[in-house]
Structures are given as structure tokens and as C-alpha cells.
Amino acid sequence: MESSPAIFAGMVFALFGGGILAWTVLRVRQGEPVAHGVNRVASAALASVAGSGALALGVWCFTRV
């Protein structure tokens, strides 16, 4: 019963992180900016850090189950 919130939070973080990383890879491969009106390198780097952080947080939540 107490592991349900950890599972839910882990899934949310993992899906968000994976989605952000997939979006970033897709946009970089197409040669388009990740965020409109922002430097390509800076937006790709920030999105990669945010996606990796969310994915790591999701993994951490799963270790608490």
C-alpha cells in the first residue's frame, strides 16, 4: 500500500524524462532547435540535463519500492 505513490511518481518521472530525451534527440537529428528562439546548443544541453535528471529521479523512486 505504501509503495503505490513511489510507483506512480517513478512512472511519471520516467515517462517525462524519456519523452524529453526522445524529443531532444529527434529535434537535434533533424537540425531544428529544441526551443523556439533559443540557442540550439544551449536548449539541447538544458533539455538533456532536465530529461536525464527526471529519468534519474524516476529510477530513484523505483528503488524505494
N, CA, C, O and CB atoms as a CASP TS submission, in Angstrom:
PFRMAT TS
TARGET T0000
AUTHOR 0000-0000-0000
METHOD Language model
MODEL 1
PARENT N/A
ATOM      1  N   MET     1       0.821  -1.190   0.000  1.00  0.00           N
ATOM      2  CA  MET     1       0.000   0.000   0.000  1.00  0.00           C
ATOM      3  C   MET     1       0.866   1.255   0.000  1.00  0.00           C
ATOM      4  O   MET     1       0.529   2.232  -0.668  1.00  0.00           O
ATOM      5  CB  MET     1      -0.935  -0.003   1.201  1.00  0.00           C
ATOM      6  N   GLU     2       1.972   1.247   0.734  1.00  0.00           N
ATOM      7  CA  GLU     2       2.811   2.433   0.808  1.00  0.00           C
ATOM      8  C   GLU     2       3.681   2.596  -0.423  1.00  0.00           C
ATOM      9  O   GLU     2       4.238   3.673  -0.638  1.00  0.00           O
ATOM     10  CB  GLU     2       3.676   2.380   2.038  1.00  0.00           C
ATOM     11  N   SER     3       3.815   1.559  -1.238  1.00  0.00           N
ATOM     12  CA  SER     3       4.664   1.651  -2.420  1.00  0.00           C
ATOM     13  C   SER     3       3.926   2.237  -3.623  1.00  0.00           C
ATOM     14  O   SER     3       4.561   2.580  -4.620  1.00  0.00           O
ATOM     15  CB  SER     3       5.205   0.284  -2.770  1.00  0.00           C
ATOM     16  N   SER     4       2.613   2.359  -3.551  1.00  0.00           N
ATOM     17  CA  SER     4       1.850   2.883  -4.693  1.00  0.00           C
ATOM     18  C   SER     4       2.261   4.301  -5.084  1.00  0.00           C
ATOM     19  O   SER     4       2.430   4.556  -6.276  1.00  0.00           O
ATOM     20  CB  SER     4       0.371   2.863  -4.374  1.00  0.00           C
ATOM     21  N   PRO     5       2.432   5.240  -4.144  1.00  0.00           N
ATOM     22  CA  PRO     5       2.883   6.571  -4.546  1.00  0.00           C
ATOM     23  C   PRO     5       4.275   6.569  -5.167  1.00  0.00           C
ATOM     24  O   PRO     5       4.539   7.350  -6.082  1.00  0.00           O
ATOM     25  CB  PRO     5       2.870   7.491  -3.359  1.00  0.00           C
ATOM     26  N   ALA     6       5.167   5.709  -4.688  1.00  0.00           N
ATOM     27  CA  ALA     6       6.512   5.633  -5.260  1.00  0.00           C
ATOM     28  C   ALA     6       6.460   5.088  -6.682  1.00  0.00           C
ATOM     29  O   ALA     6       7.193   5.557  -7.552  1.00  0.00           O
ATOM     30  CB  ALA     6       7.424   4.753  -4.386  1.00  0.00           C
ATOM     31  N   ILE     7       5.607   4.109  -6.922  1.00  0.00           N
ATOM     32  CA  ILE     7       5.460   3.556  -8.263  1.00  0.00           C
ATOM     33  C   ILE     7       4.875   4.604  -9.200  1.00  0.00           C
ATOM     34  O   ILE     7       5.351   4.766 -10.323  1.00  0.00           O
ATOM     35  CB  ILE     7       4.571   2.299  -8.240  1.00  0.00           C
ATOM     36  N   PHE     8       3.850   5.315  -8.749  1.00  0.00           N
ATOM     37  CA  PHE     8       3.225   6.349  -9.576  1.00  0.00           C
ATOM     38  C   PHE     8       4.219   7.469  -9.890  1.00  0.00           C
ATOM     39  O   PHE     8       4.348   7.880 -11.044  1.00  0.00           O
ATOM     40  CB  PHE     8       1.982   6.926  -8.868  1.00  0.00           C
ATOM     41  N   ALA     9       4.912   7.955  -8.881  1.00  0.00           N
ATOM     42  CA  ALA     9       5.889   9.031  -9.094  1.00  0.00           C
ATOM     43  C   ALA     9       7.027   8.565  -9.991  1.00  0.00           C
ATOM     44  O   ALA     9       7.489   9.318 -10.849  1.00  0.00           O
ATOM     45  CB  ALA     9       6.449   9.524  -7.752  1.00  0.00           C
ATOM     46  N   GLY    10       7.483   7.335  -9.800  1.00  0.00           N
ATOM     47  CA  GLY    10       8.538   6.797 -10.647  1.00  0.00           C
ATOM     48  C   GLY    10       8.117   6.713 -12.098  1.00  0.00           C
ATOM     49  O   GLY    10       8.901   7.034 -12.992  1.00  0.00           O
ATOM     50  N   MET    11       6.890   6.286 -12.345  1.00  0.00           N
ATOM     51  CA  MET    11       6.387   6.208 -13.718  1.00  0.00           C
ATOM     52  C   MET    11       6.270   7.591 -14.343  1.00  0.00           C
ATOM     53  O   MET    11       6.634   7.782 -15.503  1.00  0.00           O
ATOM     54  CB  MET    11       5.030   5.506 -13.751  1.00  0.00           C
ATOM     55  N   VAL    12       5.768   8.554 -13.583  1.00  0.00           N
ATOM     56  CA  VAL    12       5.619   9.911 -14.110  1.00  0.00           C
ATOM     57  C   VAL    12       6.975  10.499 -14.466  1.00  0.00           C
ATOM     58  O   VAL    12       7.152  11.038 -15.559  1.00  0.00           O
ATOM     59  CB  VAL    12       4.903  10.811 -13.092  1.00  0.00           C
ATOM     60  N   PHE    13       7.926  10.400 -13.559  1.00  0.00           N
ATOM     61  CA  PHE    13       9.261  10.934 -13.829  1.00  0.00           C
ATOM     62  C   PHE    13       9.944  10.207 -14.980  1.00  0.00           C
ATOM     63  O   PHE    13      10.587  10.839 -15.819  1.00  0.00           O
ATOM     64  CB  PHE    13      10.123  10.842 -12.582  1.00  0.00           C
ATOM     65  N   ALA    14       9.808   8.880 -15.027  1.00  0.00           N
ATOM     66  CA  ALA    14      10.447   8.107 -16.088  1.00  0.00           C
ATOM     67  C   ALA    14       9.843   8.440 -17.452  1.00  0.00           C
ATOM     68  O   ALA    14      10.580   8.596 -18.426  1.00  0.00           O
ATOM     69  CB  ALA    14      10.315   6.606 -15.807  1.00  0.00           C
ATOM     70  N   LEU    15       8.537   8.551 -17.536  1.00  0.00           N
ATOM     71  CA  LEU    15       7.891   8.895 -18.806  1.00  0.00           C
ATOM     72  C   LEU    15       8.236  10.315 -19.242  1.00  0.00           C
ATOM     73  O   LEU    15       8.498  10.560 -20.420  1.00  0.00           O
ATOM     74  CB  LEU    15       6.374   8.742 -18.688  1.00  0.00           C
ATOM     75  N   PHE    16       8.237  11.248 -18.298  1.00  0.00           N
ATOM     76  CA  PHE    16       8.581  12.627 -18.627  1.00  0.00           C
ATOM     77  C   PHE    16      10.032  12.723 -19.090  1.00  0.00           C
ATOM     78  O   PHE    16      10.318  13.351 -20.109  1.00  0.00           O
ATOM     79  CB  PHE    16       8.346  13.544 -17.417  1.00  0.00           C
ATOM     80  N   GLY    17      10.941  12.110 -18.352  1.00  0.00           N
ATOM     81  CA  GLY    17      12.355  12.148 -18.717  1.00  0.00           C
ATOM     82  C   GLY    17      12.616  11.485 -20.052  1.00  0.00           C
ATOM     83  O   GLY    17      13.360  12.012 -20.878  1.00  0.00           O
ATOM     84  N   GLY    18      12.007  10.332 -20.267  1.00  0.00           N
ATOM     85  CA  GLY    18      12.171   9.646 -21.542  1.00  0.00           C
ATOM     86  C   GLY    18      11.598  10.444 -22.698  1.00  0.00           C
ATOM     87  O   GLY    18      12.180  10.481 -23.782  1.00  0.00           O
ATOM     88  N   GLY    19      10.454  11.086 -22.470  1.00  0.00           N
ATOM     89  CA  GLY    19       9.842  11.912 -23.507  1.00  0.00           C
ATOM     90  C   GLY    19      10.691  13.126 -23.856  1.00  0.00           C
ATOM     91  O   GLY    19      10.861  13.451 -25.031  1.00  0.00           O
ATOM     92  N   ILE    20      11.214  13.783 -22.857  1.00  0.00           N
ATOM     93  CA  ILE    20      12.071  14.944 -23.100  1.00  0.00           C
ATOM     94  C   ILE    20      13.344  14.537 -23.845  1.00  0.00           C
ATOM     95  O   ILE    20      13.771  15.231 -24.767  1.00  0.00           O
ATOM     96  CB  ILE    20      12.430  15.632 -21.770  1.00  0.00           C
ATOM     97  N   LEU    21      13.949  13.417 -23.447  1.00  0.00           N
ATOM     98  CA  LEU    21      15.161  12.955 -24.128  1.00  0.00           C
ATOM     99  C   LEU    21      14.863  12.543 -25.571  1.00  0.00           C
ATOM    100  O   LEU    21      15.647  12.837 -26.473  1.00  0.00           O
ATOM    101  CB  LEU    21      15.786  11.778 -23.362  1.00  0.00           C
ATOM    102  N   ALA    22      13.746  11.872 -25.790  1.00  0.00           N
ATOM    103  CA  ALA    22      13.376  11.472 -27.154  1.00  0.00           C
ATOM    104  C   ALA    22      13.112  12.697 -28.022  1.00  0.00           C
ATOM    105  O   ALA    22      13.539  12.744 -29.175  1.00  0.00           O
ATOM    106  CB  ALA    22      12.134  10.559 -27.133  1.00  0.00           C
ATOM    107  N   TRP    23      12.410  13.688 -27.473  1.00  0.00           N
ATOM    108  CA  TRP    23      12.133  14.930 -28.198  1.00  0.00           C
ATOM    109  C   TRP    23      13.431  15.650 -28.552  1.00  0.00           C
ATOM    110  O   TRP    23      13.594  16.139 -29.670  1.00  0.00           O
ATOM    111  CB  TRP    23      11.226  15.851 -27.362  1.00  0.00           C
ATOM    112  N   THR    24      14.335  15.710 -27.609  1.00  0.00           N
ATOM    113  CA  THR    24      15.614  16.388 -27.834  1.00  0.00           C
ATOM    114  C   THR    24      16.417  15.689 -28.930  1.00  0.00           C
ATOM    115  O   THR    24      16.950  16.346 -29.824  1.00  0.00           O
ATOM    116  CB  THR    24      16.431  16.439 -26.531  1.00  0.00           C
ATOM    117  N   VAL    25      16.504  14.379 -28.865  1.00  0.00           N
ATOM    118  CA  VAL    25      17.254  13.629 -29.881  1.00  0.00           C
ATOM    119  C   VAL    25      16.620  13.817 -31.252  1.00  0.00           C
ATOM    120  O   VAL    25      17.328  14.017 -32.239  1.00  0.00           O
ATOM    121  CB  VAL    25      17.312  12.127 -29.522  1.00  0.00           C
ATOM    122  N   LEU    26      15.314  13.756 -31.324  1.00  0.00           N
ATOM    123  CA  LEU    26      14.621  13.924 -32.601  1.00  0.00           C
ATOM    124  C   LEU    26      14.874  15.303 -33.200  1.00  0.00           C
ATOM    125  O   LEU    26      15.171  15.418 -34.389  1.00  0.00           O
ATOM    126  CB  LEU    26      13.122  13.704 -32.422  1.00  0.00           C
ATOM    127  N   ARG    27      14.760  16.342 -32.391  1.00  0.00           N
ATOM    128  CA  ARG    27      14.967  17.704 -32.891  1.00  0.00           C
ATOM    129  C   ARG    27      16.414  17.952 -33.301  1.00  0.00           C
ATOM    130  O   ARG    27      16.665  18.619 -34.305  1.00  0.00           O
ATOM    131  CB  ARG    27      14.556  18.716 -31.835  1.00  0.00           C
ATOM    132  N   VAL    28      17.368  17.423 -32.539  1.00  0.00           N
ATOM    133  CA  VAL    28      18.785  17.616 -32.863  1.00  0.00           C
ATOM    134  C   VAL    28      19.134  16.881 -34.158  1.00  0.00           C
ATOM    135  O   VAL    28      19.863  17.414 -34.995  1.00  0.00           O
ATOM    136  CB  VAL    28      19.685  17.118 -31.700  1.00  0.00           C
ATOM    137  N   ARG    29      18.623  15.669 -34.327  1.00  0.00           N
ATOM    138  CA  ARG    29      18.897  14.915 -35.554  1.00  0.00           C
ATOM    139  C   ARG    29      18.312  15.591 -36.785  1.00  0.00           C
ATOM    140  O   ARG    29      18.875  15.502 -37.876  1.00  0.00           O
ATOM    141  CB  ARG    29      18.345  13.507 -35.437  1.00  0.00           C
ATOM    142  N   GLN    30      17.177  16.270 -36.608  1.00  0.00           N
ATOM    143  CA  GLN    30      16.564  16.984 -37.729  1.00  0.00           C
ATOM    144  C   GLN    30      17.229  18.333 -37.970  1.00  0.00           C
ATOM    145  O   GLN    30      16.948  18.985 -38.975  1.00  0.00           O
ATOM    146  CB  GLN    30      15.075  17.180 -37.477  1.00  0.00           C
ATOM    147  N   GLY    31      18.088  18.754 -37.082  1.00  0.00           N
ATOM    148  CA  GLY    31      18.782  20.028 -37.225  1.00  0.00           C
ATOM    149  C   GLY    31      17.924  21.226 -36.863  1.00  0.00           C
ATOM    150  O   GLY    31      18.206  22.344 -37.294  1.00  0.00           O
ATOM    151  N   GLU    32      16.892  21.007 -36.083  1.00  0.00           N
ATOM    152  CA  GLU    32      15.997  22.080 -35.665  1.00  0.00           C
ATOM    153  C   GLU    32      16.235  22.403 -34.193  1.00  0.00           C
ATOM    154  O   GLU    32      16.711  21.553 -33.440  1.00  0.00           O
ATOM    155  CB  GLU    32      14.517  21.689 -35.906  1.00  0.00           C
ATOM    156  N   PRO    33      15.907  23.622 -33.782  1.00  0.00           N
ATOM    157  CA  PRO    33      16.114  23.973 -32.372  1.00  0.00           C
ATOM    158  C   PRO    33      15.133  23.223 -31.468  1.00  0.00           C
ATOM    159  O   PRO    33      14.008  22.923 -31.868  1.00  0.00           O
ATOM    160  CB  PRO    33      15.961  25.493 -32.171  1.00  0.00           C
ATOM    161  N   VAL    34      15.564  22.935 -30.275  1.00  0.00           N
ATOM    162  CA  VAL    34      14.706  22.252 -29.316  1.00  0.00           C
ATOM    163  C   VAL    34      13.662  23.217 -28.763  1.00  0.00           C
ATOM    164  O   VAL    34      12.511  22.836 -28.553  1.00  0.00           O
ATOM    165  CB  VAL    34      15.543  21.651 -28.171  1.00  0.00           C
ATOM    166  N   ALA    35      14.060  24.457 -28.530  1.00  0.00           N
ATOM    167  CA  ALA    35      13.147  25.501 -28.056  1.00  0.00           C
ATOM    168  C   ALA    35      13.194  26.665 -29.045  1.00  0.00           C
ATOM    169  O   ALA    35      14.264  27.031 -29.532  1.00  0.00           O
ATOM    170  CB  ALA    35      13.526  25.977 -26.605  1.00  0.00           C
ATOM    171  N   HIS    36      12.051  27.234 -29.331  1.00  0.00           N
ATOM    172  CA  HIS    36      11.958  28.318 -30.303  1.00  0.00           C
ATOM    173  C   HIS    36      12.568  29.602 -29.744  1.00  0.00           C
ATOM    174  O   HIS    36      12.235  30.030 -28.639  1.00  0.00           O
ATOM    175  CB  HIS    36      10.494  28.554 -30.702  1.00  0.00           C
ATOM    176  N   GLY    37      13.466  30.209 -30.521  1.00  0.00           N
ATOM    177  CA  GLY    37      14.047  31.483 -30.135  1.00  0.00           C
ATOM    178  C   GLY    37      15.205  31.382 -29.168  1.00  0.00           C
ATOM    179  O   GLY    37      15.604  32.385 -28.576  1.00  0.00           O
ATOM    180  N   VAL    38      15.756  30.186 -28.995  1.00  0.00           N
ATOM    181  CA  VAL    38      16.859  29.986 -28.058  1.00  0.00           C
ATOM    182  C   VAL    38      18.016  29.353 -28.831  1.00  0.00           C
ATOM    183  O   VAL    38      17.800  28.666 -29.829  1.00  0.00           O
ATOM    184  CB  VAL    38      16.424  29.085 -26.837  1.00  0.00           C
ATOM    185  N   ASN    39      19.229  29.585 -28.371  1.00  0.00           N
ATOM    186  CA  ASN    39      20.406  28.977 -28.979  1.00  0.00           C
ATOM    187  C   ASN    39      20.235  27.461 -29.033  1.00  0.00           C
ATOM    188  O   ASN    39      19.800  26.853 -28.055  1.00  0.00           O
ATOM    189  CB  ASN    39      21.685  29.352 -28.193  1.00  0.00           C
ATOM    190  N   ARG    40      20.571  26.849 -30.163  1.00  0.00           N
ATOM    191  CA  ARG    40      20.381  25.401 -30.344  1.00  0.00           C
ATOM    192  C   ARG    40      21.178  24.574 -29.344  1.00  0.00           C
ATOM    193  O   ARG    40      20.662  23.621 -28.761  1.00  0.00           O
ATOM    194  CB  ARG    40      20.774  24.998 -31.751  1.00  0.00           C
ATOM    195  N   VAL    41      22.426  24.943 -29.152  1.00  0.00           N
ATOM    196  CA  VAL    41      23.281  24.172 -28.247  1.00  0.00           C
ATOM    197  C   VAL    41      22.794  24.310 -26.806  1.00  0.00           C
ATOM    198  O   VAL    41      22.726  23.323 -26.073  1.00  0.00           O
ATOM    199  CB  VAL    41      24.750  24.634 -28.363  1.00  0.00           C
ATOM    200  N   ALA    42      22.462  25.514 -26.408  1.00  0.00           N
ATOM    201  CA  ALA    42      22.018  25.740 -25.033  1.00  0.00           C
ATOM    202  C   ALA    42      20.695  25.026 -24.755  1.00  0.00           C
ATOM    203  O   ALA    42      20.531  24.417 -23.698  1.00  0.00           O
ATOM    204  CB  ALA    42      21.872  27.242 -24.761  1.00  0.00           C
ATOM    205  N   SER    43      19.753  25.097 -25.695  1.00  0.00           N
ATOM    206  CA  SER    43      18.460  24.453 -25.472  1.00  0.00           C
ATOM    207  C   SER    43      18.596  22.933 -25.461  1.00  0.00           C
ATOM    208  O   SER    43      17.933  22.262 -24.671  1.00  0.00           O
ATOM    209  CB  SER    43      17.459  24.883 -26.547  1.00  0.00           C
ATOM    210  N   ALA    44      19.447  22.381 -26.328  1.00  0.00           N
ATOM    211  CA  ALA    44      19.647  20.931 -26.339  1.00  0.00           C
ATOM    212  C   ALA    44      20.333  20.476 -25.058  1.00  0.00           C
ATOM    213  O   ALA    44      19.983  19.434 -24.504  1.00  0.00           O
ATOM    214  CB  ALA    44      20.475  20.507 -27.563  1.00  0.00           C
ATOM    215  N   ALA    45      21.296  21.240 -24.590  1.00  0.00           N
ATOM    216  CA  ALA    45      22.002  20.874 -23.361  1.00  0.00           C
ATOM    217  C   ALA    45      21.071  20.938 -22.152  1.00  0.00           C
ATOM    218  O   ALA    45      21.063  20.026 -21.325  1.00  0.00           O
ATOM    219  CB  ALA    45      23.209  21.795 -23.144  1.00  0.00           C
ATOM    220  N   LEU    46      20.297  22.000 -22.050  1.00  0.00           N
ATOM    221  CA  LEU    46      19.386  22.139 -20.916  1.00  0.00           C
ATOM    222  C   LEU    46      18.300  21.072 -20.939  1.00  0.00           C
ATOM    223  O   LEU    46      17.956  20.516 -19.896  1.00  0.00           O
ATOM    224  CB  LEU    46      18.753  23.525 -20.913  1.00  0.00           C
ATOM    225  N   ALA    47      17.760  20.782 -22.113  1.00  0.00           N
ATOM    226  CA  ALA    47      16.741  19.742 -22.213  1.00  0.00           C
ATOM    227  C   ALA    47      17.324  18.371 -21.881  1.00  0.00           C
ATOM    228  O   ALA    47      16.652  17.550 -21.257  1.00  0.00           O
ATOM    229  CB  ALA    47      16.128  19.729 -23.618  1.00  0.00           C
ATOM    230  N   SER    48      18.553  18.120 -22.287  1.00  0.00           N
ATOM    231  CA  SER    48      19.193  16.838 -21.970  1.00  0.00           C
ATOM    232  C   SER    48      19.422  16.689 -20.469  1.00  0.00           C
ATOM    233  O   SER    48      19.215  15.614 -19.906  1.00  0.00           O
ATOM    234  CB  SER    48      20.526  16.707 -22.718  1.00  0.00           C
ATOM    235  N   VAL    49      19.845  17.762 -19.832  1.00  0.00           N
ATOM    236  CA  VAL    49      20.062  17.723 -18.382  1.00  0.00           C
ATOM    237  C   VAL    49      18.737  17.513 -17.652  1.00  0.00           C
ATOM    238  O   VAL    49      18.662  16.723 -16.712  1.00  0.00           O
ATOM    239  CB  VAL    49      20.741  19.027 -17.897  1.00  0.00           C
ATOM    240  N   ALA    50      17.696  18.218 -18.085  1.00  0.00           N
ATOM    241  CA  ALA    50      16.386  18.078 -17.441  1.00  0.00           C
ATOM    242  C   ALA    50      15.817  16.674 -17.650  1.00  0.00           C
ATOM    243  O   ALA    50      15.268  16.084 -16.720  1.00  0.00           O
ATOM    244  CB  ALA    50      15.406  19.132 -17.986  1.00  0.00           C
ATOM    245  N   GLY    51      15.942  16.142 -18.853  1.00  0.00           N
ATOM    246  CA  GLY    51      15.449  14.799 -19.127  1.00  0.00           C
ATOM    247  C   GLY    51      16.205  13.735 -18.365  1.00  0.00           C
ATOM    248  O   GLY    51      15.606  12.801 -17.832  1.00  0.00           O
ATOM    249  N   SER    52      17.521  13.870 -18.310  1.00  0.00           N
ATOM    250  CA  SER    52      18.332  12.908 -17.567  1.00  0.00           C
ATOM    251  C   SER    52      18.044  12.986 -16.071  1.00  0.00           C
ATOM    252  O   SER    52      17.998  11.968 -15.382  1.00  0.00           O
ATOM    253  CB  SER    52      19.820  13.151 -17.830  1.00  0.00           C
ATOM    254  N   GLY    53      17.854  14.195 -15.586  1.00  0.00           N
ATOM    255  CA  GLY    53      17.523  14.362 -14.168  1.00  0.00           C
ATOM    256  C   GLY    53      16.181  13.737 -13.813  1.00  0.00           C
ATOM    257  O   GLY    53      16.054  13.075 -12.783  1.00  0.00           O
ATOM    258  N   ALA    54      15.185  13.943 -14.661  1.00  0.00           N
ATOM    259  CA  ALA    54      13.876  13.349 -14.412  1.00  0.00           C
ATOM    260  C   ALA    54      13.937  11.831 -14.495  1.00  0.00           C
ATOM    261  O   ALA    54      13.304  11.134 -13.702  1.00  0.00           O
ATOM    262  CB  ALA    54      12.851  13.888 -15.405  1.00  0.00           C
ATOM    263  N   LEU    55      14.699  11.321 -15.457  1.00  0.00           N
ATOM    264  CA  LEU    55      14.846   9.874 -15.580  1.00  0.00           C
ATOM    265  C   LEU    55      15.561   9.295 -14.360  1.00  0.00           C
ATOM    266  O   LEU    55      15.175   8.237 -13.863  1.00  0.00           O
ATOM    267  CB  LEU    55      15.613   9.522 -16.862  1.00  0.00           C
ATOM    268  N   ALA    56      16.583   9.966 -13.884  1.00  0.00           N
ATOM    269  CA  ALA    56      17.300   9.514 -12.686  1.00  0.00           C
ATOM    270  C   ALA    56      16.398   9.566 -11.452  1.00  0.00           C
ATOM    271  O   ALA    56      16.463   8.686 -10.594  1.00  0.00           O
ATOM    272  CB  ALA    56      18.556  10.374 -12.457  1.00  0.00           C
ATOM    273  N   LEU    57      15.571  10.582 -11.369  1.00  0.00           N
ATOM    274  CA  LEU    57      14.634  10.679 -10.246  1.00  0.00           C
ATOM    275  C   LEU    57      13.604   9.556 -10.300  1.00  0.00           C
ATOM    276  O   LEU    57      13.211   9.018  -9.265  1.00  0.00           O
ATOM    277  CB  LEU    57      13.927  12.045 -10.251  1.00  0.00           C
ATOM    278  N   GLY    58      13.169   9.205 -11.504  1.00  0.00           N
ATOM    279  CA  GLY    58      12.251   8.074 -11.652  1.00  0.00           C
ATOM    280  C   GLY    58      12.884   6.768 -11.209  1.00  0.00           C
ATOM    281  O   GLY    58      12.243   5.960 -10.536  1.00  0.00           O
ATOM    282  N   VAL    59      14.133   6.557 -11.579  1.00  0.00           N
ATOM    283  CA  VAL    59      14.849   5.346 -11.146  1.00  0.00           C
ATOM    284  C   VAL    59      15.007   5.339  -9.634  1.00  0.00           C
ATOM    285  O   VAL    59      14.861   4.297  -8.997  1.00  0.00           O
ATOM    286  CB  VAL    59      16.235   5.253 -11.824  1.00  0.00           C
ATOM    287  N   TRP    60      15.302   6.491  -9.063  1.00  0.00           N
ATOM    288  CA  TRP    60      15.434   6.584  -7.614  1.00  0.00           C
ATOM    289  C   TRP    60      14.115   6.223  -6.921  1.00  0.00           C
ATOM    290  O   TRP    60      14.113   5.534  -5.901  1.00  0.00           O
ATOM    291  CB  TRP    60      15.879   7.999  -7.208  1.00  0.00           C
ATOM    292  N   CYS    61      12.991   6.694  -7.485  1.00  0.00           N
ATOM    293  CA  CYS    61      11.681   6.354  -6.906  1.00  0.00           C
ATOM    294  C   CYS    61      11.429   4.856  -6.966  1.00  0.00           C
ATOM    295  O   CYS    61      10.867   4.282  -6.033  1.00  0.00           O
ATOM    296  CB  CYS    61      10.556   7.102  -7.640  1.00  0.00           C
ATOM    297  N   PHE    62      11.843   4.217  -8.063  1.00  0.00           N
ATOM    298  CA  PHE    62      11.654   2.778  -8.182  1.00  0.00           C
ATOM    299  C   PHE    62      12.514   1.986  -7.195  1.00  0.00           C
ATOM    300  O   PHE    62      12.154   0.874  -6.808  1.00  0.00           O
ATOM    301  CB  PHE    62      11.964   2.339  -9.593  1.00  0.00           C
ATOM    302  N   THR    63      13.632   2.551  -6.794  1.00  0.00           N
ATOM    303  CA  THR    63      14.455   1.857  -5.805  1.00  0.00           C
ATOM    304  C   THR    63      13.850   1.949  -4.411  1.00  0.00           C
ATOM    305  O   THR    63      14.262   1.207  -3.519  1.00  0.00           O
ATOM    306  CB  THR    63      15.867   2.431  -5.795  1.00  0.00           C
ATOM    307  N   ARG    64      12.900   2.823  -4.204  1.00  0.00           N
ATOM    308  CA  ARG    64      12.254   2.991  -2.897  1.00  0.00           C
ATOM    309  C   ARG    64      11.050   2.076  -2.723  1.00  0.00           C
ATOM    310  O   ARG    64      10.417   2.083  -1.667  1.00  0.00           O
ATOM    311  CB  ARG    64      11.823   4.432  -2.710  1.00  0.00           C
ATOM    312  N   VAL    65      10.727   1.292  -3.741  1.00  0.00           N
ATOM    313  CA  VAL    65       9.548   0.416  -3.688  1.00  0.00           C
ATOM    314  C   VAL    65       9.835  -0.773  -2.819  1.00  0.00           C
ATOM    315  O   VAL    65       8.972  -1.632  -2.644  1.00  0.00           O
ATOM    316  CB  VAL    65       9.129  -0.044  -5.091  1.00  0.00           C
TER
END
